[in-house]
Amino acid sequence: MSNAVRLNATMDEDLLGRLDAYARDHYEDRSTALRQLVDFALRELRKRDALKGVPERPGDSPRVRAGARAGDLGSSRPAPGGGG
């Protein structure tokens, strides 16, 4: 991680509860869980946006179309909750 910057965020109690539950289930502190989830969400949104601009060809999977448009999607860390 590059230089860390402190962030102050406001969220409703339900969302905070879900964040804390995720952190607890994955043995992480709240800040680490939030970083993981934001990183994951931004990578997924970038893939989704890439799919919007690539015409579908017979036989192409969504992953192929996203790769054609997005190139290297950044982090090679596994997604929150496992997987890779």
Backbone as CSV, one residue per row, in Angstrom:
resi,resn,N_x,N_y,N_z,CA_x,CA_y,CA_z,C_x,C_y,C_z
1,MET,0.849,-1.170,0.000,0.000,0.000,0.000,0.890,1.227,0.000
2,SER,0.481,2.245,-0.749,1.222,3.498,-0.758,0.946,4.255,0.536
3,ASN,1.352,5.496,0.596,1.133,6.285,1.803,-0.343,6.308,2.166
4,ALA,-0.646,5.919,3.369,-2.029,5.886,3.837,-2.491,7.301,4.160
5,VAL,-3.743,7.577,3.850,-4.365,8.860,4.132,-5.598,8.592,4.976
6,ARG,-5.745,9.326,6.051,-6.905,9.150,6.923,-8.154,9.670,6.211
7,LEU,-9.255,8.934,6.354,-10.519,9.263,5.706,-11.615,9.274,6.754
8,ASN,-12.460,10.272,6.701,-13.620,10.339,7.587,-14.853,10.160,6.711
9,ALA,-15.680,9.179,7.020,-16.861,8.894,6.203,-18.088,8.784,7.089
10,THR,-19.220,9.149,6.525,-20.498,9.025,7.215,-21.335,7.984,6.480
11,MET,-21.926,7.056,7.234,-22.813,6.062,6.625,-23.916,5.711,7.613
12,ASP,-25.013,5.199,7.088,-26.114,4.866,7.988,-25.763,3.632,8.827
13,GLU,-26.496,3.455,9.895,-26.193,2.392,10.853,-26.268,1.006,10.236
14,ASP,-27.214,0.789,9.315,-27.342,-0.519,8.681,-26.088,-0.852,7.871
15,LEU,-25.615,0.104,7.086,-24.418,-0.122,6.283,-23.199,-0.341,7.179
16,LEU,-23.081,0.432,8.232,-21.975,0.256,9.171,-22.045,-1.125,9.830
17,GLY,-23.237,-1.562,10.161,-23.403,-2.893,10.742,-22.967,-3.983,9.784
18,ARG,-23.295,-3.815,8.500,-22.876,-4.805,7.503,-21.368,-4.787,7.303
19,LEU,-20.775,-3.596,7.338,-19.318,-3.485,7.247,-18.657,-4.190,8.431
20,ASP,-19.155,-3.920,9.623,-18.590,-4.551,10.814,-18.764,-6.072,10.788
21,ALA,-19.892,-6.543,10.286,-20.115,-7.986,10.183,-19.128,-8.607,9.202
22,TYR,-18.903,-7.942,8.081,-17.919,-8.425,7.108,-16.539,-8.485,7.762
23,ALA,-16.158,-7.411,8.451,-14.848,-7.360,9.105,-14.715,-8.490,10.118
24,ARG,-15.717,-8.689,10.915,-15.694,-9.738,11.933,-15.594,-11.114,11.279
25,ASP,-16.389,-11.355,10.244,-16.391,-12.656,9.570,-15.064,-12.964,8.888
26,HIS,-14.324,-11.915,8.518,-13.058,-12.102,7.804,-11.846,-11.767,8.668
27,TYR,-12.076,-11.640,9.979,-10.993,-11.400,10.941,-10.150,-10.185,10.565
28,GLU,-10.830,-9.120,10.172,-10.161,-7.876,9.796,-10.659,-6.756,10.696
29,ASP,-9.863,-5.686,10.785,-10.366,-4.495,11.454,-11.230,-3.720,10.457
30,ARG,-11.967,-2.764,10.941,-12.910,-2.023,10.109,-12.208,-1.327,8.936
31,SER,-11.071,-0.699,9.181,-10.363,0.029,8.111,-9.906,-0.918,7.003
32,THR,-9.365,-2.061,7.382,-8.911,-3.027,6.380,-10.086,-3.556,5.578
33,ALA,-11.170,-3.873,6.255,-12.364,-4.369,5.558,-12.885,-3.321,4.578
34,LEU,-12.931,-2.076,4.995,-13.418,-1.010,4.118,-12.510,-0.864,2.900
35,ARG,-11.194,-0.898,3.094,-10.254,-0.814,1.956,-10.476,-1.971,0.995
36,GLN,-10.622,-3.190,1.525,-10.829,-4.354,0.664,-12.109,-4.217,-0.150
37,LEU,-13.178,-3.810,0.517,-14.464,-3.716,-0.162,-14.488,-2.605,-1.208
38,VAL,-13.881,-1.482,-0.913,-13.827,-0.384,-1.890,-12.986,-0.810,-3.088
39,ASP,-11.835,-1.432,-2.845,-10.981,-1.902,-3.938,-11.739,-2.891,-4.827
40,PHE,-12.401,-3.846,-4.201,-13.158,-4.856,-4.940,-14.286,-4.208,-5.756
41,ALA,-15.042,-3.328,-5.122,-16.170,-2.692,-5.802,-15.704,-1.859,-6.995
42,LEU,-14.632,-1.125,-6.835,-14.144,-0.298,-7.939,-13.642,-1.140,-9.106
43,ARG,-12.971,-2.265,-8.804,-12.539,-3.152,-9.888,-13.741,-3.753,-10.611
44,GLU,-14.765,-4.167,-9.857,-15.960,-4.746,-10.474,-16.711,-3.710,-11.314
45,LEU,-16.816,-2.497,-10.827,-17.482,-1.442,-11.595,-16.716,-1.127,-12.874
46,ARG,-15.392,-1.164,-12.804,-14.598,-0.918,-14.003,-14.852,-2.013,-15.039
47,LYS,-14.936,-3.254,-14.586,-15.249,-4.347,-15.505,-16.627,-4.147,-16.129
48,ARG,-17.608,-3.811,-15.294,-18.971,-3.612,-15.798,-19.007,-2.498,-16.828
49,ASP,-18.322,-1.402,-16.533,-18.294,-0.286,-17.471,-17.606,-0.672,-18.773
50,ALA,-16.571,-1.498,-18.681,-15.874,-1.947,-19.880,-16.789,-2.803,-20.743
51,LEU,-17.621,-3.621,-20.109,-18.544,-4.477,-20.866,-19.575,-3.666,-21.638
52,LYS,-19.958,-2.523,-21.125,-20.971,-1.703,-21.787,-20.521,-1.238,-23.165
53,GLY,-19.215,-1.009,-23.339,-18.731,-0.429,-24.577,-18.215,-1.409,-25.597
54,VAL,-18.304,-2.709,-25.330,-17.767,-3.703,-26.254,-18.922,-4.499,-26.850
55,PRO,-19.049,-4.463,-28.182,-20.140,-5.239,-28.791,-19.945,-6.730,-28.561
56,GLU,-21.044,-7.411,-28.385,-21.007,-8.854,-28.139,-20.828,-9.581,-29.463
57,ARG,-19.886,-10.543,-29.471,-19.687,-11.400,-30.625,-20.051,-12.815,-30.214
58,PRO,-20.542,-13.613,-31.137,-20.879,-14.991,-30.782,-19.670,-15.692,-30.173
59,GLY,-19.876,-16.336,-29.045,-18.822,-17.092,-28.395,-18.000,-16.317,-27.384
60,ASP,-18.120,-14.990,-27.359,-17.373,-14.201,-26.385,-18.060,-14.253,-25.030
61,SER,-17.274,-14.526,-24.018,-17.805,-14.479,-22.657,-17.700,-13.034,-22.159
62,PRO,-18.459,-12.688,-21.119,-18.316,-11.340,-20.546,-16.882,-11.041,-20.135
63,ARG,-16.164,-12.038,-19.646,-14.773,-11.825,-19.232,-13.898,-11.450,-20.435
64,VAL,-14.103,-12.110,-21.569,-13.339,-11.798,-22.774,-13.633,-10.370,-23.227
65,ARG,-14.904,-9.987,-23.224,-15.265,-8.634,-23.651,-14.691,-7.593,-22.706
66,ALA,-14.732,-7.858,-21.401,-14.185,-6.900,-20.433,-12.683,-6.767,-20.617
67,GLY,-12.016,-7.878,-20.830,-10.573,-7.837,-21.016,-10.181,-7.088,-22.268
68,ALA,-10.995,-7.216,-23.315,-10.712,-6.514,-24.559,-10.754,-5.006,-24.371
69,ARG,-11.566,-4.564,-23.474,-11.745,-3.134,-23.261,-10.898,-2.591,-22.111
70,ALA,-10.787,-3.352,-21.037,-10.179,-2.815,-19.817,-8.690,-3.074,-19.698
71,GLY,-8.185,-4.073,-20.380,-6.777,-4.403,-20.213,-6.510,-4.880,-18.808
72,ASP,-5.396,-4.490,-18.260,-5.042,-4.870,-16.896,-5.942,-4.135,-15.927
73,LEU,-6.699,-4.866,-15.136,-7.652,-4.246,-14.217,-7.045,-3.915,-12.874
74,GLY,-5.734,-3.931,-12.772,-5.111,-3.486,-11.540,-4.746,-4.616,-10.621
75,SER,-5.176,-4.497,-9.405,-4.757,-5.364,-8.310,-4.929,-6.837,-8.641
76,SER,-3.933,-7.621,-8.281,-4.035,-9.072,-8.458,-4.407,-9.764,-7.168
77,ARG,-4.750,-8.958,-6.148,-5.170,-9.540,-4.872,-6.509,-10.228,-5.048
78,PRO,-6.743,-11.278,-4.272,-8.035,-11.961,-4.368,-9.171,-11.068,-3.889
79,ALA,-10.342,-11.355,-4.398,-11.530,-10.610,-4.009,-11.850,-10.859,-2.546
80,PRO,-12.501,-9.903,-1.901,-12.913,-10.149,-0.520,-13.742,-11.408,-0.439
81,GLY,-13.524,-12.169,0.596,-14.296,-13.397,0.765,-13.691,-14.579,0.055
82,GLY,-12.493,-14.427,-0.486,-11.842,-15.541,-1.167,-11.926,-15.371,-2.654
83,GLY,-11.690,-16.413,-3.349,-11.702,-16.375,-4.802,-10.422,-15.762,-5.327
84,GLY,-10.356,-15.535,-6.595,-9.130,-14.964,-7.105,-9.243,-14.504,-8.439
